[in-house]
């Protein structure tokens, strides 16, 4: 063994692993200080996290380093050539650059998402143009790249001679065989730890995030985004799950249509007896516009601040139906698209909007089309991003438009045109649809309230410097107000229902396994001639938008939607469902349960509003909600992959 360790090749490899582990430990140290200031956890929890984290750093380094030790030994001859040596040195510089840049990026990612690299980071890697453009517009790279480059060069200078020695040194007898055996042994020890952990030694989500290596976290997200359910998450028999789920969506105007034993929640929804209104519908999804940007009824001291930042949302709410306790189903726009337009709950992994098999899902546009509606979607950015354009087309929108279809692009970022120009185009398109016979459904998605938080100057006076995020939210509010004011002057305004809600909150934060308070969004339904203005505190989810809208329109229909009509929820009722990374939460306003991989069910106490979940003892949480969480998530996953949520689109 000692003769193997004396090999320059093996020593160089181990030294590179030490550099990787050292960088990871430095990142963990910074994040630990960050978390410790906000999380009142015990010192022993942080000790456990560091022990597990160090093991995970070493295991991840070994797994990632296996191809390189193999290259040093089995490509030794070409690596001795001049060109081979140049390649080896360039590869070393590139890998050091990736490692150091990733370490710095982890800190910025944590500031934004309160998490290690996760599925969001994977999504961004899939769209490098948008990501690189976003980085360039959000940060002055002149201040970041030189220090990163300097660190890379210092480490490279330290490794330079050692790499040359590793490339030129002769092989000792049986060195390849012994090194291969050593690599195999370390791999056998490292791989199971990387796959199975343990990676959650503490009770707090943010503390547990410290335990996993950032590269490991990203690779885990990449390979498990399309996550399986059965055998990984808690399950119950379908004989028990389906009736539970049918009761969850049952309301005073529904009749179950599912056959006995059928995996279905199809029901007839009777929104009579008054004649259907066949009103036009305009639905606006506001990028990252969470309830933290709106008046929070629980934060009296800050109410003036919110009204100053979002005066138009408040002004519009005075004439409309305001829902104050609506929760998004995820922390990405594609989750909102899934929930709002297909009324489908979150399942572990990525949104169904990004999964193969989403084509033809039950949806609001398919349903409205059966009542004679023409449908269109306008997005302020490129429709190719995140598979959104394809998703809109295949769930029933007749026409899908993006940045390329917007005539006036006087101001834009890498994500698309500023909101005011998207709304300007929206008015033109709605005028065209209103000029044709029959009702229409027009949906739009904004982009400005997103990093780099840039927009035209001179639009808003609200400047909570240096908080660019709040400033961009104030601009988003201004642009929406301009749109509604212009719409009020249109002849089609009085016969149109406007639905406005945030697609998700601006930032994930909090120690709970799923920080539900960060998912809360405002929702206003405006139709002054047809809908009474009021404030409704009912607990609801963004997947309830479709059924609630159908109730307002007075349209009776058959539906397999997982959402319900919020206006028919009895006092104290309602539920939420949301996903964060690979966890799924279901809550009823008093209790919540989080489904985690490896079959875990974590019970919490819940209070509607800007409050975090509080860990609870299992005996203090009603068994019913535990079963409901499993029934909904398990059934939704199985229905999607069996294409049992696609009947509305049949024959389209």
Buried (B, 14 or more C-beta within 10 A) or exposed (E): EEEBEEBBBBBBBBBBBEBBBBBBBEBBEEBBEBBBEEBEBEEEBBEBBBEBBBBBBBBBBBBBBBEBBEBBBEEBEEBEEEEBBEBBBEEBBEBBBEBBBBBBBBBBBBEBBBBBBBBBBBBBEEBEEBBEBBBEBBBEEEEBBEEBBEBBBEBBEEBBEBBBEBBEBEEEEEBBEBBBEBBEEBBEEBBEBBEEBEBBBBBBBBBBBBBBBBBBBBBBBBEBBEBEBEEBBBBBEBEEBBBBBBEBBBBEBBEBBBEEEEBBBBBEBEBEEEEBBBBBBBBBBBBBBBBBBBBBBEBEEEBEBBBEBBBBBBBBBEBBBBBBBBBBBBBBBBBBBBBBBBBBBBBBBBBBBBBEBBEBBBBBBBBBBEBEBBBBBBBBBBBBBBBBBBBBBBBBBBBBBBBEEBEEBEBBBBBBBBBBBBBBBBBEBBEEBBEEEEBBBBBBBBBBBBBBBBBBEEBBEBEBEEEBBBBBBBBBBBBBBBBBEBBEEEEBBEBBBBBBBBBBBBBBBBBBBBBBBBBBBBBBBBBEEBBEBEEBBBBBBBBBBBBBBBBBBBBBBBBBBBBBBBBBBEEEBBBBBBBBBBBBBBBBBBBBBBBBBEEEBBBBBBBBBBBBBEBBEEEEBEEEBBBBBBBBBBBBBBBBBEEBBBBBBEEE
